[in-house]
Amino acid sequence: MSKPRTSDSPNPIGVLNEQPLHAALKEWYAGPGSRLEVAVDGFVVDIVQADLLVEIQTGSFSSIKHKVTTLATEHRLRLVYPIARQKWLLKLPTQGDGQVTRRKSPKRGRPAEVFKELVSFPRLMCKDSFSLELAFIHEEEVRRYDPRCWRNRGWVTVERRLLDVVGRRLFRSPEDLAALLPAGLPTHFTTADLASAMDGPRRLAQKMAYCLHQSGVLIHVGKLGRSHLYSVRDA
């Protein structure tokens, strides 16, 4: 890997409209000697630590596909993605004199959720220069009511706030991702079997199977009706 060709920007583009969760994670990950918001090969990178580029993404991977795939061809790149182990929902008052409400969400994020986003570039896990890190967090999600929005009964997320980082997990290769496969899978399985074993939705199982197949962990071994049959590739 080549040494990053960097320059510090006096007015970094990357901090414009930066959300609180992203800013807080960037500060949390920046250790001694780190440089923030550095221009590298025409892109603004969140953190540069010696020869390692660290990019934090709290939203869709599709929006950074060109950036990370380009940078990973020449540099060591680590992509950090937060998973909310616990989340508190803070709802702003619908009227000026109303009360702010806060409650704990019953949902707990799990590592497999990263496959919802990794479908944008699953083969990148095959590159030695690329690694993926999950940051397990506690967060607060601020919502406001917008009657024009039909999703979530009109409640729209305004911002996400970091409360704590409670764990981290690093994936350096497709084989590391294979550890997220649930126990108890049959030798040959469909995405319905995978969804059942992981106690999750079929759609998530389909994305997980797609990513692991594209990165070489799973192979197609036939079909069962209209469904693909998968098997874990021998080591």
NUZASE-546268 format. One record per atom (N, C-alpha, C): residue in three letters; atom name; x, y, z. Coordinates in Angstrom, 2 decimals. Each point is the difference from the previous one (the first is absolute). Layout:
BEGIN
ala:CA:X:Y:Z
...
***
This chain:
BEGIN
met:N:0.83:-1.19:0.00
met:CA:-0.83:1.19:0.00
met:C:0.87:1.25:0.00
ser:N:-0.43:0.99:-0.72
ser:CA:0.76:1.24:-0.08
ser:C:-0.32:0.89:1.20
lys:N:0.94:0.88:0.31
lys:CA:-0.22:0.96:1.07
lys:C:-1.02:1.02:-0.44
pro:N:-1.02:0.30:0.85
pro:CA:-1.03:0.94:-0.41
pro:C:0.58:1.36:-0.40
arg:N:-0.44:0.48:-1.16
arg:CA:0.37:1.34:-0.42
arg:C:-1.05:0.94:0.57
thr:N:0.35:0.68:1.07
thr:CA:-1.00:0.74:0.76
thr:C:0.30:1.48:0.02
ser:N:-1.04:0.75:0.34
ser:CA:0.15:1.43:0.27
ser:C:-1.09:0.40:0.96
asp:N:0.36:0.80:0.99
asp:CA:-0.99:0.47:0.96
asp:C:-0.77:1.17:-0.60
ser:N:-1.33:-0.09:0.08
ser:CA:-0.84:1.04:-0.58
ser:C:-0.34:1.05:1.05
pro:N:0.22:1.29:-0.27
pro:CA:-0.33:1.04:0.96
pro:C:-1.50:0.16:0.19
asn:N:-0.79:-0.42:-0.98
asn:CA:-1.46:0.08:0.09
asn:C:-0.57:-1.33:-0.47
pro:N:0.15:-1.06:0.81
pro:CA:-0.31:-1.35:-0.43
pro:C:-1.44:-0.18:-0.43
ile:N:-0.16:-0.53:-1.22
ile:CA:-1.32:-0.24:-0.54
ile:C:-0.76:-1.02:0.83
gly:N:0.71:-0.97:0.55
gly:CA:-0.63:-1.10:0.69
gly:C:-0.79:0.38:1.24
val:N:0.27:1.16:0.60
val:CA:-0.70:0.37:1.23
val:C:-1.26:0.80:-0.28
leu:N:-0.24:0.38:-1.24
leu:CA:-1.22:0.73:-0.31
leu:C:-1.19:-0.92:0.17
asn:N:-1.02:0.47:0.75
asn:CA:-1.21:-0.77:0.24
asn:C:0.28:-1.32:0.71
glu:N:1.10:-0.08:0.76
glu:CA:0.34:-1.24:0.70
glu:C:-0.99:-0.24:1.13
gln:N:-0.48:-1.24:0.09
gln:CA:-0.95:-0.37:1.03
gln:C:0.72:-0.30:1.32
pro:N:-0.69:0.18:1.14
pro:CA:0.64:-0.19:1.30
pro:C:0.59:-1.39:0.20
leu:N:-0.68:-1.05:-0.45
leu:CA:0.52:-1.35:0.20
leu:C:1.32:-0.19:-0.73
his:N:0.06:0.46:-1.23
his:CA:1.23:-0.12:-0.78
his:C:1.14:0.77:0.65
ala:N:-0.29:1.22:0.42
ala:CA:1.03:0.84:0.62
ala:C:0.52:-0.63:1.29
ala:N:-0.91:-0.56:0.80
ala:CA:0.40:-0.59:1.28
ala:C:0.83:-1.26:-0.21
leu:N:-0.38:-0.83:-0.98
leu:CA:0.78:-1.20:-0.28
leu:C:1.38:0.35:-0.54
lys:N:0.06:1.02:-0.80
lys:CA:1.29:0.44:-0.55
lys:C:0.93:0.45:1.13
glu:N:-0.54:0.73:0.95
glu:CA:0.79:0.45:1.14
glu:C:0.42:-1.20:0.85
trp:N:-0.90:-0.98:0.17
trp:CA:0.28:-1.17:0.84
trp:C:1.12:-0.84:-0.62
tyr:N:-0.01:-0.12:-1.33
tyr:CA:0.98:-0.86:-0.68
tyr:C:1.35:0.70:-0.22
ala:N:0.01:1.30:0.08
ala:CA:1.25:0.72:-0.27
ala:C:0.94:-0.11:1.19
gly:N:1.07:-0.75:-0.18
gly:CA:0.99:-0.16:1.06
gly:C:1.14:0.99:-0.17
pro:N:1.01:-0.11:0.86
pro:CA:1.17:0.88:-0.09
pro:C:0.66:-0.09:-1.37
gly:N:0.31:1.12:-0.57
gly:CA:0.65:0.03:-1.30
gly:C:-0.94:-0.07:-1.18
ser:N:-1.31:-0.16:0.25
ser:CA:-0.96:-0.06:-1.10
ser:C:-0.22:1.39:-0.59
arg:N:-0.32:0.00:-1.29
arg:CA:-0.40:1.23:-0.67
arg:C:-1.42:-0.17:-0.51
leu:N:-0.80:1.04:0.17
leu:CA:-1.42:-0.07:-0.34
leu:C:-0.29:0.80:-1.27
glu:N:-0.97:-0.52:-0.77
glu:CA:-0.46:0.69:-1.21
glu:C:1.17:0.35:-0.91
val:N:0.66:-1.03:-0.49
val:CA:1.19:0.16:-0.83
val:C:-0.31:-0.33:-1.45
ala:N:0.47:0.81:-0.92
ala:CA:-0.19:-0.26:-1.43
ala:C:1.00:-1.07:-0.45
val:N:-0.52:-1.09:-0.56
val:CA:0.82:-1.10:-0.49
val:C:-0.47:-0.36:-1.41
asp:N:0.86:0.19:-0.97
asp:CA:-0.31:-0.36:-1.39
asp:C:-1.34:0.54:-0.47
gly:N:-0.31:1.20:0.39
gly:CA:-1.23:0.64:-0.46
gly:C:-1.21:-0.24:0.86
phe:N:0.14:-0.76:1.09
phe:CA:-1.10:-0.26:0.92
phe:C:0.37:0.55:1.38
val:N:-1.01:0.36:0.79
val:CA:0.22:0.41:1.38
val:C:-0.25:-1.21:0.90
val:N:1.04:-0.43:0.71
val:CA:-0.07:-1.18:0.86
val:C:-0.16:0.45:1.44
asp:N:-0.85:-0.71:0.75
asp:CA:-0.30:0.40:1.38
asp:C:1.25:0.04:0.87
ile:N:0.78:-1.10:0.00
ile:CA:1.16:-0.10:0.88
ile:C:1.15:-0.65:-0.76
val:N:1.18:0.52:0.17
val:CA:1.21:-0.62:-0.52
val:C:0.90:-0.32:1.18
gln:N:0.33:-1.28:0.17
gln:CA:0.89:-0.46:1.07
gln:C:1.20:-0.68:-0.65
ala:N:1.10:0.73:-0.12
ala:CA:1.19:-0.50:-0.71
ala:C:-0.42:-0.38:-1.42
asp:N:0.11:-1.31:-0.36
asp:CA:-0.36:-0.41:-1.36
asp:C:-1.40:-0.60:-0.06
leu:N:-0.81:0.15:1.05
leu:CA:-1.36:-0.54:0.02
leu:C:-1.01:1.12:-0.14
leu:N:-0.89:-0.15:-0.98
leu:CA:-1.12:0.93:-0.16
leu:C:-1.21:-0.59:0.71
val:N:-0.67:0.81:0.80
val:CA:-1.18:-0.44:0.74
val:C:-1.19:0.84:-0.45
glu:N:-0.99:-0.67:-0.53
glu:CA:-1.21:0.67:-0.47
glu:C:-1.18:-0.49:0.84
ile:N:-0.76:0.94:0.55
ile:CA:-1.15:-0.33:0.84
ile:C:-1.27:0.26:-0.80
gln:N:-0.86:-1.01:-0.06
gln:CA:-1.23:0.14:-0.76
gln:C:-1.18:-0.41:0.87
thr:N:-0.89:0.94:0.26
thr:CA:-1.17:-0.28:0.83
thr:C:-1.25:-0.26:-0.83
gly:N:0.11:0.17:-1.32
gly:CA:-1.15:-0.20:-0.86
gly:C:0.28:-1.01:-1.10
ser:N:-0.58:0.24:-1.15
ser:CA:0.08:-0.94:-1.12
ser:C:1.41:-0.12:-0.55
phe:N:0.42:-1.25:-0.25
phe:CA:1.31:-0.24:-0.63
phe:C:-0.01:0.38:-1.48
ser:N:-1.17:-0.01:-0.62
ser:CA:-0.06:0.29:-1.44
ser:C:0.53:1.40:-0.31
ser:N:-0.17:0.93:0.96
ser:CA:0.43:1.38:-0.24
ser:C:1.52:0.16:0.04
ile:N:0.70:-0.99:0.55
ile:CA:1.47:0.10:0.09
ile:C:0.68:-1.09:-0.80
lys:N:-0.73:-0.69:-0.84
lys:CA:0.57:-1.13:-0.75
lys:C:1.21:0.42:-0.84
his:N:-0.15:1.06:-0.77
his:CA:1.10:0.45:-0.84
his:C:1.21:0.40:0.84
lys:N:-0.25:0.69:1.09
lys:CA:1.07:0.49:0.87
lys:C:0.81:-1.15:0.59
val:N:-0.67:-0.96:0.64
val:CA:0.74:-1.05:0.70
val:C:0.64:-0.99:-0.96
thr:N:-0.68:-0.31:-1.12
thr:CA:0.59:-0.95:-0.94
thr:C:1.22:0.60:-0.69
thr:N:-0.04:1.32:-0.23
thr:CA:1.15:0.66:-0.62
thr:C:1.17:0.09:0.97
leu:N:-0.26:0.44:1.21
leu:CA:1.08:0.16:0.97
leu:C:0.62:-1.34:0.39
ala:N:-0.80:-1.05:0.06
ala:CA:0.51:-1.31:0.42
ala:C:0.90:-0.65:-1.04
thr:N:0.01:0.54:-1.21
thr:CA:0.91:-0.56:-1.01
thr:C:1.44:0.43:0.24
glu:N:0.20:1.11:0.70
glu:CA:1.34:0.54:0.21
glu:C:0.41:0.11:1.46
his:N:-0.97:-0.09:0.92
his:CA:0.29:0.26:1.41
his:C:-0.68:-1.02:0.89
arg:N:0.50:-0.12:1.23
arg:CA:-0.70:-0.76:1.02
arg:C:-1.18:0.83:0.49
leu:N:-1.17:-0.60:-0.06
leu:CA:-1.21:0.74:0.34
leu:C:-0.85:-0.82:0.97
arg:N:-0.43:0.64:1.06
arg:CA:-0.91:-0.64:0.96
arg:C:-1.31:0.77:0.03
leu:N:-1.09:-0.72:-0.19
leu:CA:-1.33:0.59:0.02
leu:C:-0.67:-0.34:1.33
val:N:-0.42:1.02:0.73
val:CA:-0.64:-0.18:1.30
val:C:-1.50:0.24:-0.15
tyr:N:-0.78:-0.96:0.52
tyr:CA:-1.46:0.09:-0.09
tyr:C:-0.60:-0.26:1.37
pro:N:-0.86:0.91:0.51
pro:CA:-0.57:-0.18:1.33
pro:C:-1.25:-0.88:-0.01
ile:N:-0.11:-0.85:1.02
ile:CA:-1.17:-0.83:0.24
ile:C:-0.53:0.36:1.39
ala:N:-1.26:0.40:0.08
ala:CA:-0.58:0.44:1.27
ala:C:-0.45:-1.20:0.83
arg:N:0.75:-0.28:1.07
arg:CA:-0.40:-1.06:0.93
arg:C:-1.21:0.45:0.82
gln:N:0.00:1.27:0.36
gln:CA:-1.14:0.59:0.69
gln:C:-0.27:1.37:-0.60
lys:N:-1.27:0.33:-0.07
lys:CA:-0.38:1.27:-0.61
lys:C:-1.13:0.63:0.81
trp:N:0.11:1.31:0.22
trp:CA:-1.05:0.76:0.64
trp:C:-0.61:0.93:-1.05
leu:N:-1.32:0.04:-0.04
leu:CA:-0.72:0.82:-0.96
leu:C:-0.49:1.27:0.69
leu:N:0.45:1.13:-0.49
leu:CA:-0.39:1.29:0.55
leu:C:-0.88:0.70:-1.03
lys:N:-1.26:0.24:0.38
lys:CA:-0.95:0.62:-0.92
lys:C:-0.24:1.45:0.40
leu:N:0.24:0.89:-0.96
leu:CA:-0.22:1.42:0.23
leu:C:-1.50:0.28:0.05
pro:N:-0.41:1.03:0.72
pro:CA:-1.43:0.31:0.11
pro:C:-0.60:0.36:-1.36
thr:N:-1.22:-0.42:-0.22
thr:CA:-0.67:0.31:-1.26
thr:C:-0.46:1.45:-0.04
gln:N:-0.11:0.62:1.17
gln:CA:-0.35:1.40:0.10
gln:C:1.01:0.71:0.89
gly:N:0.06:1.32:-0.12
gly:CA:1.02:0.75:0.71
gly:C:-0.02:-0.18:1.50
asp:N:-1.16:-0.22:0.60
asp:CA:-0.09:-0.10:1.45
asp:C:-0.10:-1.45:0.46
gly:N:0.26:-0.94:-0.90
gly:CA:-0.10:-1.40:0.35
gly:C:1.22:-0.49:0.77
gln:N:-0.03:-1.26:0.39
gln:CA:1.07:-0.59:0.77
gln:C:0.85:-0.94:-0.87
val:N:1.31:0.00:0.27
val:CA:0.90:-0.96:-0.62
val:C:-0.18:-1.35:0.70
thr:N:-0.14:-1.06:-0.78
thr:CA:-0.13:-1.34:0.58
thr:C:1.24:-0.82:-0.35
arg:N:0.37:-0.89:0.90
arg:CA:1.18:-0.85:-0.21
arg:C:-0.30:-1.40:0.52
arg:N:0.25:-0.98:-0.85
arg:CA:-0.21:-1.38:0.42
arg:C:1.07:-0.89:-0.62
lys:N:0.21:-1.15:0.61
lys:CA:0.98:-0.95:-0.50
lys:C:-0.63:-0.90:-1.05
ser:N:0.66:-0.13:-1.13
ser:CA:-0.50:-0.87:-1.06
ser:C:0.22:-1.46:0.39
pro:N:-0.97:-0.87:-0.29
pro:CA:0.18:-1.43:0.31
pro:C:0.95:-0.70:-0.97
lys:N:0.32:0.64:-1.10
lys:CA:0.85:-0.63:-1.01
lys:C:1.47:0.08:0.41
arg:N:0.73:-1.09:-0.26
arg:CA:1.44:-0.05:0.25
arg:C:0.71:-0.38:-1.30
gly:N:0.91:0.85:-0.42
gly:CA:0.72:-0.26:-1.23
gly:C:0.93:-1.19:0.13
arg:N:0.24:-0.70:-1.11
arg:CA:0.91:-1.14:0.01
arg:C:0.93:0.09:-1.19
pro:N:1.15:-0.68:0.06
pro:CA:1.02:0.14:-1.04
pro:C:-0.51:-0.28:-1.41
ala:N:-0.91:-0.95:-0.15
ala:CA:-0.47:-0.37:-1.34
ala:C:-0.64:1.16:-0.74
glu:N:-0.40:1.04:0.72
glu:CA:-0.62:1.15:-0.66
glu:C:0.93:0.68:-0.99
val:N:1.30:-0.20:0.15
val:CA:0.94:0.65:-0.92
val:C:-0.20:-0.50:-1.43
phe:N:-0.54:-1.20:-0.17
phe:CA:-0.20:-0.53:-1.35
phe:C:-1.04:0.80:-0.78
lys:N:-0.86:0.74:0.69
lys:CA:-0.95:0.87:-0.70
lys:C:0.74:1.03:-0.84
glu:N:1.18:0.40:0.46
glu:CA:0.79:1.01:-0.69
glu:C:1.13:-0.59:-0.82
leu:N:0.57:-1.11:0.47
leu:CA:1.16:-0.59:-0.68
leu:C:-0.34:-0.52:-1.39
val:N:-1.28:-0.13:-0.32
val:CA:-0.40:-0.42:-1.35
val:C:0.51:0.97:-1.06
ser:N:0.36:1.21:0.41
ser:CA:0.51:0.99:-0.96
ser:C:1.38:-0.37:-0.54
phe:N:0.83:-0.68:0.80
phe:CA:1.33:-0.40:-0.47
phe:C:0.50:-1.23:0.77
pro:N:-0.68:-1.14:-0.09
pro:CA:0.40:-1.18:0.79
pro:C:1.37:-0.56:-0.38
arg:N:0.41:0.16:-1.26
arg:CA:1.28:-0.56:-0.43
arg:C:1.19:0.77:0.54
leu:N:-0.25:1.18:0.53
leu:CA:1.10:0.80:0.55
leu:C:0.61:-0.70:1.22
met:N:-0.78:-0.87:0.66
met:CA:0.53:-0.73:1.14
met:C:1.13:-0.95:-0.40
cys:N:0.11:-0.30:-1.28
cys:CA:1.06:-0.89:-0.48
cys:C:1.34:0.69:-0.12
lys:N:0.02:1.32:0.07
lys:CA:1.25:0.75:-0.14
lys:C:0.72:0.09:1.34
asp:N:1.28:-0.31:-0.01
asp:CA:0.80:0.07:1.22
asp:C:0.06:1.42:0.57
ser:N:-0.17:0.98:-0.87
ser:CA:0.11:1.39:0.43
ser:C:-1.25:0.52:0.70
phe:N:-1.09:-0.77:-0.05
phe:CA:-1.28:0.48:0.55
phe:C:-0.38:-0.77:1.25
ser:N:-0.51:0.71:1.00
ser:CA:-0.55:-0.64:1.19
ser:C:-1.26:0.74:0.43
leu:N:-0.84:-0.72:0.70
leu:CA:-1.29:0.53:0.45
leu:C:-0.08:-0.13:1.51
glu:N:-0.35:1.08:0.67
glu:CA:-0.14:-0.06:1.45
glu:C:-1.40:0.43:0.42
leu:N:-0.62:-0.82:0.83
leu:CA:-1.30:0.34:0.57
leu:C:0.23:0.63:1.37
ala:N:-0.61:1.14:0.21
ala:CA:0.04:0.67:1.29
ala:C:-1.36:-0.19:0.65
phe:N:-0.04:-0.71:1.11
phe:CA:-1.25:-0.24:0.70
phe:C:-0.23:1.15:0.97
ile:N:-1.14:0.65:-0.15
ile:CA:-0.22:1.26:0.71
ile:C:-1.34:0.03:0.72
his:N:-0.10:0.95:0.92
his:CA:-1.27:0.45:0.54
his:C:-0.24:1.37:-0.62
glu:N:-1.19:0.22:-0.49
glu:CA:-0.26:1.27:-0.67
glu:C:-1.37:0.55:0.35
glu:N:-0.15:1.28:-0.27
glu:CA:-1.28:0.68:0.14
glu:C:-0.41:0.51:-1.37
glu:N:-1.23:-0.31:-0.38
glu:CA:-0.51:0.41:-1.31
glu:C:-1.08:1.06:0.21
val:N:0.23:1.16:-0.56
val:CA:-0.93:1.12:0.15
val:C:-0.96:0.02:-1.19
arg:N:-1.30:0.05:0.31
arg:CA:-1.01:-0.01:-1.05
arg:C:-0.94:1.19:0.14
arg:N:-0.49:0.46:-1.14
arg:CA:-1.02:1.05:-0.01
arg:C:-1.17:-0.47:-0.85
tyr:N:-1.16:0.55:0.26
tyr:CA:-1.21:-0.42:-0.72
tyr:C:-0.17:0.82:-1.27
asp:N:-0.22:-0.71:-1.11
asp:CA:-0.26:0.63:-1.29
asp:C:-1.20:-0.71:-0.63
pro:N:-1.17:0.65:-0.02
pro:CA:-1.21:-0.66:-0.52
pro:C:0.10:-0.39:-1.46
arg:N:0.97:0.55:-0.72
arg:CA:0.15:-0.34:-1.42
arg:C:0.71:-1.33:-0.19
cys:N:0.61:-0.51:1.06
cys:CA:0.75:-1.26:-0.08
cys:C:-0.89:-1.15:0.44
trp:N:-0.14:-1.01:-0.85
trp:CA:-0.89:-1.12:0.34
trp:C:0.72:-1.10:0.76
arg:N:1.34:-0.01:-0.05
arg:CA:0.73:-1.03:0.73
arg:C:0.07:0.32:1.49
asn:N:0.04:-1.05:0.81
asn:CA:0.11:0.15:1.45
asn:C:-1.06:0.95:0.55
arg:N:-1.18:-0.06:-0.63
arg:CA:-1.14:0.79:0.46
arg:C:0.31:1.50:0.05
gly:N:0.84:0.44:-0.92
gly:CA:0.31:1.41:-0.11
gly:C:1.21:0.47:0.78
trp:N:0.66:-0.89:0.74
trp:CA:1.17:0.41:0.79
trp:C:1.27:-0.16:-0.83
val:N:0.75:1.08:-0.13
val:CA:1.19:0.05:-0.83
val:C:1.24:0.17:0.88
thr:N:1.05:-0.78:-0.29
thr:CA:1.24:0.12:0.76
thr:C:0.72:1.30:-0.37
val:N:0.29:0.81:1.00
val:CA:0.69:1.27:-0.20
val:C:1.51:-0.19:0.14
glu:N:0.40:-0.70:1.03
glu:CA:1.42:-0.26:0.23
glu:C:0.17:-1.19:0.93
arg:N:1.21:-0.54:-0.02
arg:CA:0.38:-1.10:0.90
arg:C:1.17:0.48:0.86
arg:N:-0.05:-0.36:1.28
arg:CA:1.02:0.46:0.94
arg:C:0.68:-1.20:0.67
leu:N:1.30:0.04:0.07
leu:CA:0.75:-1.06:0.65
leu:C:-0.04:0.17:1.52
leu:N:-0.39:-1.07:0.70
leu:CA:0.03:0.00:1.46
leu:C:1.20:-0.76:0.53
asp:N:0.35:-1.12:-0.67
asp:CA:1.14:-0.79:0.47
asp:C:0.41:-0.99:-1.07
val:N:1.27:-0.35:-0.02
val:CA:0.50:-1.10:-0.83
val:C:0.24:-1.17:0.95
val:N:-0.72:-1.10:-0.21
val:CA:0.04:-1.11:0.95
val:C:0.74:-1.22:-0.54
gly:N:0.49:0.07:-1.24
gly:CA:0.75:-1.12:-0.55
gly:C:0.38:0.25:-1.44
arg:N:0.94:-0.81:-0.49
arg:CA:0.47:0.11:-1.38
arg:C:0.28:-1.41:-0.52
arg:N:-0.15:-0.18:-1.31
arg:CA:0.34:-1.29:-0.61
arg:C:0.57:0.26:-1.38
leu:N:1.19:-0.52:-0.24
leu:CA:0.72:0.25:-1.24
leu:C:-0.08:-1.21:-0.93
phe:N:-0.28:0.26:-1.28
phe:CA:-0.05:-1.03:-1.03
phe:C:1.04:0.35:-1.06
arg:N:0.97:-0.87:-0.16
arg:CA:1.09:0.25:-0.95
arg:C:-0.15:-0.81:-1.29
ser:N:-0.88:-0.99:-0.01
ser:CA:-0.09:-0.91:-1.14
ser:C:-1.41:-0.58:-0.09
pro:N:-0.35:-0.60:-1.14
pro:CA:-1.29:-0.69:-0.10
pro:C:-0.16:-1.08:1.06
glu:N:1.10:-0.67:0.34
glu:CA:-0.07:-1.06:1.01
glu:C:-0.42:0.55:1.36
asp:N:0.40:1.23:0.30
asp:CA:-0.45:0.63:1.24
asp:C:-1.51:0.21:-0.03
leu:N:-0.53:0.41:-1.16
leu:CA:-1.44:0.20:-0.14
leu:C:-0.76:-1.32:0.15
ala:N:0.63:-1.10:-0.41
ala:CA:-0.65:-1.31:0.09
ala:C:-0.36:-0.34:1.44
ala:N:0.71:0.59:0.96
ala:CA:-0.29:-0.26:1.40
ala:C:-1.38:0.51:0.41
leu:N:-0.61:0.85:-0.83
leu:CA:-1.34:0.51:0.30
leu:C:-1.10:-0.97:-0.42
leu:N:0.36:-1.06:-0.72
leu:CA:-0.99:-1.02:-0.34
leu:C:-0.49:-0.67:1.29
pro:N:-1.30:-0.19:0.14
pro:CA:-0.51:-0.61:1.23
pro:C:0.33:-1.48:0.09
ala:N:0.07:-0.49:1.21
ala:CA:0.22:-1.43:0.22
ala:C:-1.27:-0.78:-0.38
gly:N:0.19:-1.26:-0.31
gly:CA:-1.15:-0.87:-0.26
gly:C:-0.49:-0.02:-1.43
leu:N:0.73:0.65:-0.92
leu:CA:-0.41:-0.05:-1.41
leu:C:0.25:-1.39:-0.57
pro:N:-0.89:-0.52:-0.84
pro:CA:0.28:-1.26:-0.68
pro:C:1.14:0.18:-1.00
thr:N:0.54:-1.10:-0.48
thr:CA:1.11:0.07:-0.96
thr:C:-0.38:0.80:-1.23
his:N:-1.19:-0.24:-0.51
his:CA:-0.55:0.77:-1.12
his:C:-1.22:0.75:0.52
phe:N:-0.07:1.29:-0.27
phe:CA:-1.07:0.79:0.59
phe:C:-0.46:1.10:-0.95
thr:N:-1.23:0.43:0.19
thr:CA:-0.58:1.12:-0.74
thr:C:0.03:1.24:0.90
thr:N:-0.38:1.12:-0.58
thr:CA:-0.06:1.21:0.82
thr:C:-1.13:-0.09:1.03
ala:N:-1.01:-0.82:-0.29
ala:CA:-1.04:-0.22:1.00
ala:C:0.58:-0.74:1.21
asp:N:0.85:-0.99:-0.25
asp:CA:0.68:-0.70:1.09
asp:C:0.89:0.96:0.78
leu:N:0.69:0.86:-0.72
leu:CA:0.90:0.96:0.63
leu:C:-0.79:0.98:0.88
ala:N:-1.13:0.49:-0.52
ala:CA:-0.84:0.92:0.77
ala:C:-0.51:-0.65:1.27
ser:N:-0.39:-1.26:-0.10
ser:CA:-0.50:-0.73:1.17
ser:C:1.10:-0.20:1.04
ala:N:1.21:-0.38:-0.46
ala:CA:1.11:-0.26:0.92
ala:C:0.46:1.27:0.70
met:N:-0.09:1.13:-0.69
met:CA:0.45:1.26:0.61
met:C:-1.14:0.75:0.67
asp:N:-1.23:-0.57:-0.10
asp:CA:-1.18:0.63:0.58
asp:C:-0.14:1.44:-0.48
gly:N:0.06:0.13:-1.32
gly:CA:-0.09:1.33:-0.61
gly:C:-0.85:-0.03:-1.25
pro:N:-0.20:1.14:-0.61
pro:CA:-0.82:0.07:-1.21
pro:C:0.68:-0.64:-1.21
arg:N:-0.80:-0.52:-0.90
arg:CA:0.52:-0.65:-1.21
arg:C:0.81:0.98:-0.83
arg:N:-0.43:1.25:-0.06
arg:CA:0.70:0.99:-0.82
arg:C:1.43:0.20:0.48
leu:N:0.21:0.03:1.31
leu:CA:1.35:0.13:0.53
leu:C:0.82:-1.24:-0.32
ala:N:-0.61:-1.18:0.10
ala:CA:0.69:-1.25:-0.32
ala:C:0.42:-0.02:-1.47
gln:N:-0.83:0.53:-0.87
gln:CA:0.32:0.05:-1.43
gln:C:1.21:0.90:-0.24
lys:N:0.05:1.13:0.67
lys:CA:1.14:0.90:-0.17
lys:C:1.27:-0.60:0.59
met:N:-0.13:-0.70:1.10
met:CA:1.15:-0.66:0.61
met:C:0.54:-1.07:-0.93
ala:N:-0.89:-0.82:-0.56
ala:CA:0.42:-1.06:-0.92
ala:C:0.65:0.59:-1.25
tyr:N:-0.55:1.09:-0.51
tyr:CA:0.57:0.65:-1.18
tyr:C:1.42:0.47:0.27
cys:N:0.20:0.70:1.13
cys:CA:1.33:0.51:0.33
cys:C:1.01:-1.13:0.19
leu:N:-0.40:-1.04:0.71
leu:CA:0.92:-1.10:0.27
leu:C:0.27:-0.82:-1.25
his:N:-0.95:-0.05:-0.92
his:CA:0.24:-0.69:-1.27
his:C:0.94:0.82:-0.88
gln:N:-0.24:1.31:-0.07
gln:CA:0.84:0.87:-0.82
gln:C:1.44:0.04:0.51
ser:N:0.18:-0.15:1.31
ser:CA:1.34:0.05:0.57
ser:C:0.64:-1.39:0.10
gly:N:-0.69:-1.02:-0.48
gly:CA:0.59:-1.33:-0.10
gly:C:-0.20:-0.91:1.19
val:N:-0.74:0.44:1.01
val:CA:-0.23:-0.84:1.18
val:C:-1.01:-1.10:-0.29
leu:N:-1.05:0.37:-0.72
leu:CA:-1.05:-0.96:-0.35
leu:C:0.07:-0.34:-1.48
ile:N:-0.43:-1.21:-0.35
ile:CA:-0.08:-0.42:-1.39
ile:C:-1.41:-0.50:-0.28
his:N:-0.43:0.13:-1.26
his:CA:-1.27:-0.58:-0.43
his:C:0.19:-1.49:-0.25
val:N:-0.89:-0.80:0.54
val:CA:0.11:-1.46:-0.20
val:C:-1.25:-0.57:-0.66
gly:N:-0.91:0.86:-0.42
gly:CA:-1.22:-0.48:-0.65
gly:C:-1.17:0.88:0.35
lys:N:-1.20:-0.53:-0.20
lys:CA:-1.22:0.75:0.31
lys:C:-1.00:-0.91:0.69
leu:N:-0.82:0.60:0.83
leu:CA:-1.12:-0.68:0.63
leu:C:-1.24:0.78:-0.38
gly:N:-0.71:-0.51:-1.00
gly:CA:-1.08:0.78:-0.56
gly:C:0.56:1.21:-0.72
arg:N:-0.41:1.17:0.41
arg:CA:0.50:1.23:-0.62
arg:C:1.13:0.63:0.83
ser:N:0.36:-0.63:1.10
ser:CA:1.02:0.56:0.88
ser:C:1.37:-0.61:-0.25
his:N:1.03:0.84:0.09
his:CA:1.38:-0.49:-0.10
his:C:0.34:-0.79:1.25
leu:N:0.76:-1.06:-0.20
leu:CA:0.59:-0.74:1.10
leu:C:1.45:0.44:0.16
tyr:N:0.39:0.30:1.22
tyr:CA:1.36:0.45:0.29
tyr:C:0.72:-1.02:0.88
ser:N:1.32:0.06:-0.05
ser:CA:0.83:-0.75:0.90
ser:C:1.24:0.83:0.30
val:N:0.56:-0.20:1.18
val:CA:1.22:0.73:0.36
val:C:1.18:-0.63:-0.73
arg:N:0.78:0.83:-0.69
arg:CA:1.16:-0.48:-0.74
arg:C:1.01:-0.60:0.96
asp:N:0.58:-1.14:-0.40
asp:CA:1.01:-0.64:0.83
asp:C:1.21:0.90:0.12
ala:N:0.59:0.02:1.17
ala:CA:1.18:0.83:0.24
ala:C:1.18:-0.52:-0.78
***
